[in-house]
Amino acid sequence: MTDEDKPPKASDELEALSAKLAEERRQAKLAEEIRRTATSALGGGFRIAVEMLAALAVGTGLGYMADRVLGTLPWFMVAGLFLGFAAGMKNMIRSAEQMNAKRNGEDDKTG
């Protein structure tokens, strides 16, 4: 092959620009991954908070209804509050384990 048959070589400026573009794309991809992870964590936190509040509300509500029927206000309501708290804690732990397993790339093992 002669010098005339070889394709023209890119200039140093073009190679530098290409390297800069590749670096910017890598940085953008990294920033997107960080944003996605933060959004996922925020959603998980809201999910845990809502599950806890729902468990407390259901436990307290059922206790209050039992108190109204039996005329024992506030004993069943207090017991329902504690049972709701225990159920909420169980749900929080289960949800946190699922999120941790998902973050670590494991299969979802619920059961």
C-alpha positions in Angstrom: 0.0 0.0 0.0 1.3 3.4 -0.8 0.8 6.6 1.2 -1.9 7.7 -1.3 -4.0 4.5 -0.7 -4.1 4.9 3.1 -7.1 6.6 4.6 -6.4 10.0 6.0 -5.5 10.0 9.7 -7.7 12.0 12.1 -6.1 15.1 13.4 -4.9 15.4 17.0 -7.7 17.9 17.6 -10.3 15.5 16.4 -9.0 12.7 18.5 -8.9 15.0 21.6 -12.5 16.0 20.9 -13.5 12.4 20.5 -11.9 11.5 23.9 -13.6 14.5 25.6 -17.0 13.4 24.2 -16.5 9.8 25.4 -15.6 11.1 28.9 -18.7 13.4 29.0 -20.9 10.5 27.9 -19.4 8.3 30.7 -20.0 11.1 33.2 -23.6 11.6 32.1 -24.2 7.8 32.4 -22.8 7.8 35.9 -24.9 10.8 36.9 -28.0 9.1 35.5 -27.3 5.9 37.5 -26.8 8.0 40.7 -30.1 9.8 40.1 -32.0 6.5 39.5 -30.5 5.0 42.6 -31.5 8.0 44.7 -35.0 8.0 43.3 -35.4 4.3 44.0 -34.3 4.8 47.6 -36.7 7.7 48.1 -39.6 5.6 46.8 -38.6 2.7 49.1 -38.6 5.0 52.1 -42.0 6.4 51.3 -43.3 2.8 50.8 -42.0 1.8 54.2 -43.5 4.9 55.9 -46.9 4.3 54.3 -46.9 0.6 55.3 -46.1 1.6 58.9 -48.8 4.2 59.1 -51.4 1.9 57.5 -50.6 -0.9 60.0 -50.9 1.6 62.9 -54.2 3.0 61.6 -55.7 -0.5 61.0 -54.6 -1.8 64.4 -55.9 1.3 66.3 -59.1 1.4 64.3 -60.0 -2.2 64.9 -59.2 -1.8 68.6 -61.4 1.3 68.8 -64.3 -0.5 67.1 -63.9 -3.4 69.6 -63.9 -0.9 72.5 -67.1 0.7 71.2 -68.8 -2.7 70.9 -67.6 -4.0 74.2 -67.6 -0.7 76.1 -64.0 -1.0 77.3 -62.6 2.2 75.9 -59.5 2.6 75.6 -58.1 -0.9 76.3 -58.6 -2.7 73.0 -57.6 0.5 71.2 -54.2 0.6 73.0 -53.7 -3.1 72.4 -54.6 -2.6 68.7 -52.0 0.3 68.6 -49.3 -2.1 69.8 -50.3 -4.9 67.5 -50.4 -2.4 64.6 -46.9 -1.2 65.6 -45.6 -4.8 65.6 -47.2 -5.5 62.2 -45.8 -2.3 60.8 -42.3 -3.2 62.1 -42.6 -6.7 60.5 -43.6 -5.1 57.2 -40.8 -2.6 57.4 -38.2 -5.3 57.9 -39.6 -7.4 55.1 -39.6 -4.4 52.7 -36.1 -3.4 53.7 -34.8 -6.9 53.0 -36.5 -7.0 49.6 -35.0 -3.6 48.7 -31.6 -4.8 49.9 -31.9 -8.0 47.9 -32.9 -6.0 44.8 -30.0 -3.7 45.2 -27.6 -6.6 45.5 -29.0 -8.2 42.4 -30.5 -11.2 44.1 -33.8 -12.7 43.1 -36.9 -11.6 45.0 -37.5 -14.3 47.6 -40.7 -13.6 49.3 -42.6 -16.3 51.1 
